[in-house]
Amino acid sequence: MRRLCLALLAALAASAAHADTDTQQAATAVGDKVLQWRRDFHQHPELGNRETRTAKIVADHLKKLGLEVKTGVAHTGVIARLKGGKPGPRLAIRADMDALPVTEEVDLPFASKVRSTYAGQDVGVMHACGHDAHTAILLGVATALAGMRQELPGEVMFIFQPAEEGSPPGEEGGAKLMLQEGLFRDAKPDAVLGLHVFYTLHAGQVGLREGPLLAGSDRFKIRVLGAQTHGAQPWRGVDPIVTAAAIVSQAQTIVSRQLDISKLPAVITFGMFQGGVRYNIIPDKVELEGTVRTFDKDMRDDLFKRLHRTAEGVAAAQGARVELEAPMPGAQNPVTRNDTALTRRLRPSLEKAVGKDNVVDVPPNMVAEDFSYFADEVPGLYFFVGVVPPGQDLATAAPNHSPKFFMDEKALDIGTHAMLQAAVDFLHGGP
């Protein structure tokens, strides 16, 4: 009996080692194609709900792999299903396809020269957040898994999502709309995986965290209503610019002086301040818009109560009025939480792919992601893939969303192998 047990253990170890070799070979085999896809998508970026060229390239390749493909999901999304040759679990893997209204300032032979219209303005368009890499990596993973389908247990759903950065004004989109259209209705997965290339890690590293990883996000709008008058006679009116400036200033004390951020961090940021048409006319209205980032529902609710109180109190002191949409309906992303059991189960898979020392624990990050909608439906695992060239000081790296955002393309190999290893181990019941 002891010899039988040892033989079984040896067979399992040999099988696991063989699977590891297979994933490395499979990731390497698709590496050149992943690189080509990424550069093509980078040179031809498309804004949210407008990813028609990207979606066609994705769908055409998935069909060539013999997968079941559905297009036009949440406007331009693509879904594909791969059925393995053996019974097993269902896994979903998601990549986002959209770019940002940012004009590229990186000197690359495949830099974006694309221009488009966003919110009525002529803008440059750039994959300044790395979604070109996400899409290319998932195409590579799909290609590799399709080549193993007869040995794979279970089923994989590949989700190519539009509008992660938000839909154009007046439109719906993104992960939330995909779910509303029935993404998980007929074949709910047992887990969902996602990744993001990120500027806080060097290429070759993967960042991981159990529990809350990315903040929940909300948008807010404040209209400050005054009384218009000549700039030379401010006492004859009510100045909404001065009032709005005071609201912006006082609102910063909500986080710095009123919330207990020793428990969890929070952020309130004003990103838009619009009012006035001429230098010597005090206008009758100013509009403010911004974002709130939190990790806790009670803290979120308390922050918005204090924002209302601050805006109303400051306005009253100036003789002005305010109208608040805080939070704005339909403009929220939940907290992105990594399921503890799934994270602990698949961490060894990431370590096998990139080396144990290259899987690093990361702190909570205040950016937000609508992957959170998927991870609220089923257990989710979301990890970072570093993009900063080895040897470069991380403090000097341009962040995601910057016109100078740069990705060391070694991240493509790392992301492909890490995601492929995690997927194979999950389907086989590993790691």
URTA-V546457 format. One record per residue. OMEGA is omega in whole degrees, -180 to 180 (* if undefined). NEAR is the number of other C-alpha atoms within 10 Angstrom. D_FIRST is the distance of its C-alpha to the first C-alpha in Angstrom with 1 decimal. Layout:
BEGIN
<<OMEGA	NEAR	D_FIRST> <OMEGA	NEAR	D_FIRST>>
END
This chain:
BEGIN
<<-180	6	0.0> <179	7	3.8> <178	8	5.4> <179	9	5.0> <179	10	6.2> <179	11	8.6> <179	12	9.7> <179	12	10.5> <179	12	12.3> <178	12	14.1> <178	12	15.2> <179	12	16.5> <178	12	18.3> <178	12	19.8> <180	12	20.9> <179	16	22.5> <179	11	24.2> <180	12	25.4> <179	16	26.8> <178	19	28.6> <-180	13	30.1> <-179	16	31.2> <178	26	32.9> <180	19	34.7> <-179	14	35.8> <178	22	36.8> <179	28	38.8> <-177	17	40.5> <-179	14	41.4> <-173	19	43.4> <-179	22	44.9> <-180	14	48.2> <177	16	48.7> <178	26	47.9> <179	18	50.6> <179	12	53.1> <-176	22	52.6> <-178	23	53.0> <178	20	56.2> <179	17	57.6> <-179	25	56.9> <-178	23	58.3> <-177	20	61.5> <-177	21	61.9> <179	29	61.1> <-180	27	61.9> <-177	25	62.5> <-176	27	60.7> <179	23	61.1> <-172	20	62.7> <-173	21	59.6> <180	17	60.6> <180	14	60.2> <-178	24	56.9> <-180	21	55.6> <178	15	56.7> <179	13	55.0> <-176	24	51.7> <-179	23	52.0> <-179	11	53.0> <-180	16	50.0> <177	24	47.5> <177	13	49.0> <178	9	48.6> <-179	16	44.9> <-179	12	44.9> <172	19	44.2> <-172	14	45.9> <175	18	48.7> <-179	14	51.2> <177	16	54.2> <180	12	57.0> <-176	21	54.8> <180	22	56.7> <-173	20	59.4> <-178	23	57.7> <179	29	54.0> <176	24	51.4> <176	23	48.1> <179	21	45.6> <175	19	42.3> <178	23	39.4> <179	20	37.0> <-178	21	33.6> <-178	14	31.9> <176	13	29.2> <-180	12	29.5> <-175	16	29.3> <174	17	31.4> <180	21	35.1> <173	24	36.3> <176	24	39.9> <-173	23	41.3> <170	22	44.9> <178	25	47.6> <-169	28	51.3> <-168	33	54.0> <177	32	57.3> <-175	28	59.5> <174	25	62.1> <-177	25	65.9> <178	20	65.9> <-173	20	67.9> <177	20	65.7> <179	14	66.9> <-178	14	64.2> <179	10	65.4> <176	11	62.9> <179	8	63.6> <178	14	62.0> <180	19	63.5> <171	24	64.6> <-173	14	68.3> <172	17	67.8> <-180	16	70.2> <178	13	70.2> <178	12	71.6> <-179	16	70.0> <178	10	71.8> <-178	8	75.0> <173	9	74.8> <-174	11	74.4> <165	16	71.2> <180	19	69.1> <-176	27	65.5> <170	33	62.5> <-177	31	58.8> <179	26	59.3> <175	25	56.0> <-180	26	53.7> <173	26	53.0> <177	28	53.6> <-180	30	50.4> <-178	25	48.4> <180	26	49.5> <180	27	48.8> <-179	31	45.4> <173	26	44.4> <177	25	45.8> <178	30	43.6> <178	28	40.5> <179	25	41.4> <-180	21	41.9> <-179	23	38.5> <178	24	36.6> <178	19	38.6> <179	13	37.3> <-164	16	33.7> <-177	17	34.4> <180	12	32.3> <-175	12	29.1> <168	21	30.1> <172	21	29.1> <-172	19	31.9> <179	22	35.5> <172	25	37.7> <177	25	41.3> <-176	25	43.5> <174	24	46.4> <-167	27	49.5> <172	29	51.7> <164	34	55.5> <174	28	57.6> <-179	23	55.2> <-178	20	58.2> <-180	20	60.1> <173	18	62.2> <-180	15	65.8> <178	9	68.3> <-179	6	68.6> <171	9	65.3> <178	18	61.8> <175	23	58.7> <-176	26	55.4> <-178	28	52.1> <-180	19	53.8> <176	18	55.7> <178	23	52.6> <178	16	50.9> <179	12	54.1> <171	12	54.2> <-177	12	50.8> <-178	20	48.4> <-171	16	45.4> <-173	10	46.9> <-178	7	45.1> <-177	12	41.9> <-179	16	41.2> <176	20	38.6> <179	14	35.7> <177	20	36.9> <-179	26	39.7> <175	23	39.8> <177	21	42.9> <176	26	44.2> <172	22	47.5> <-170	26	48.9> <-170	24	50.5> <-179	25	53.0> <-179	21	51.5> <176	23	48.7> <174	25	48.7> <-173	26	47.5> <-180	22	43.8> <173	25	43.1> <-180	32	41.7> <-173	23	42.8> <177	22	40.8> <172	23	41.3> <176	21	39.7> <-175	17	42.2> <180	18	45.8> <-178	25	46.4> <-175	27	49.7> <165	26	52.7> <-178	26	54.1> <174	24	57.5> <171	23	60.7> <175	21	64.2> <177	22	67.5> <177	18	71.1> <174	22	74.2> <179	20	77.7> <-174	26	80.4> <179	23	83.8> <178	24	87.0> <-174	17	90.6> <178	18	91.8> <177	18	94.7> <179	14	96.3> <179	16	94.5> <-177	10	97.7> <-176	11	97.9> <-179	14	94.4> <179	10	96.0> <179	12	97.1> <175	18	93.6> <-172	23	90.0> <180	26	87.9> <178	29	84.4> <177	22	83.4> <180	16	84.0> <-179	25	82.3> <178	28	79.3> <178	15	79.0> <177	16	79.1> <179	21	76.3> <-178	21	74.1> <-177	11	74.8> <-179	14	74.3> <180	22	71.2> <180	16	69.5> <178	15	69.8> <180	19	67.5> <-172	16	64.4> <-174	12	65.8> <-173	9	67.5> <179	12	66.4> <178	18	62.6> <-177	13	60.0> <170	13	58.2> <178	6	56.3> <180	10	53.9> <-179	12	53.7> <175	18	55.9> <-180	22	58.5> <167	17	61.1> <-176	23	64.4> <171	15	66.1> <-178	17	69.3> <180	9	69.2> <179	12	72.4> <-172	15	75.9> <177	13	78.5> <176	18	82.1> <179	15	85.6> <-178	9	87.5> <-172	9	90.2> <-174	9	90.7> <175	12	93.6> <172	16	92.5> <-174	25	90.3> <179	23	88.2> <-176	19	87.6> <171	22	83.8> <178	22	80.8> <177	19	77.3> <172	20	74.2> <-179	19	70.6> <-178	18	67.5> <174	20	63.8> <178	22	61.8> <-179	26	58.3> <176	25	56.2> <-173	24	52.6> <-176	17	53.5> <-179	12	55.3> <178	9	57.4> <177	18	58.5> <-179	19	59.4> <179	13	61.5> <180	13	63.2> <-178	23	64.0> <175	18	65.7> <-180	12	67.7> <177	17	68.9> <176	25	69.7> <-178	17	71.9> <-180	13	73.6> <-178	19	74.3> <-178	24	75.7> <-179	18	77.9> <179	16	79.1> <180	21	80.0> <180	23	81.7> <180	13	83.7> <-179	10	84.9> <-177	16	86.3> <179	16	87.8> <175	22	85.3> <177	21	82.9> <169	22	79.3> <-174	14	77.2> <162	18	73.5> <-172	13	70.5> <5	19	67.9> <176	21	65.3> <-180	14	66.2> <175	10	64.6> <-177	10	61.9> <-175	14	61.6> <166	19	58.4> <176	21	54.9> <173	23	52.3> <174	28	50.3> <-177	28	47.4> <173	24	44.3> <177	25	40.9> <-174	21	38.3> <-178	15	36.3> <-180	13	32.9> <180	17	33.4> <180	20	34.9> <180	15	31.9> <-173	16	29.5> <175	19	31.5> <177	20	32.8> <177	18	29.9> <178	26	30.7> <179	26	34.3> <176	19	33.2> <-175	19	31.1> <-172	25	34.2> <-177	19	36.9> <-175	14	35.3> <-178	15	34.4> <-178	9	37.8> <173	19	39.7> <-172	22	38.5> <176	15	41.1> <-178	11	41.8> <178	16	45.2> <174	13	47.6> <-178	19	49.0> <-173	14	51.5> <174	19	54.7> <-177	14	54.7> <-175	22	53.8> <177	22	51.9> <163	23	51.9> <-179	29	48.2> <178	24	48.2> <177	20	49.1> <-177	23	45.9> <172	22	43.8> <-179	15	45.6> <-179	15	44.4> <178	17	40.7> <-176	19	38.5> <172	27	39.9> <-177	31	39.2> <-178	25	42.2> <180	25	42.3> <173	22	44.9> <-176	26	45.1> <-178	27	47.4> <-175	29	50.4> <-179	29	52.5> <177	20	52.7> <-179	14	50.9> <178	8	53.5> <176	10	55.7> <-178	12	56.5> <-179	16	54.9> <-179	9	58.1> <-177	9	60.1> <176	20	58.0> <-177	17	59.8> <169	18	58.1> <-178	18	57.0> <176	16	60.2> <174	19	62.3> <179	21	64.4> <-180	17	63.0> <-177	22	59.3> <-179	24	57.5> <168	24	53.9> <-171	14	52.3> <169	16	50.7> <180	17	47.5> <179	24	46.7> <178	28	46.3> <-179	22	43.4> <-179	24	41.8> <-179	33	42.3> <-178	31	41.1> <-180	29	37.8> <-179	26	37.2> <180	25	37.9> <179	26	35.9> <179	28	32.8> <-179	25	33.1> <-179	25	33.6> <-180	22	30.7> <179	21	28.3> <-177	23	29.8> <180	20	29.5> <179	17	25.8> <-177	12	25.1> <13	14	24.7> <*	19	25.8>>
END
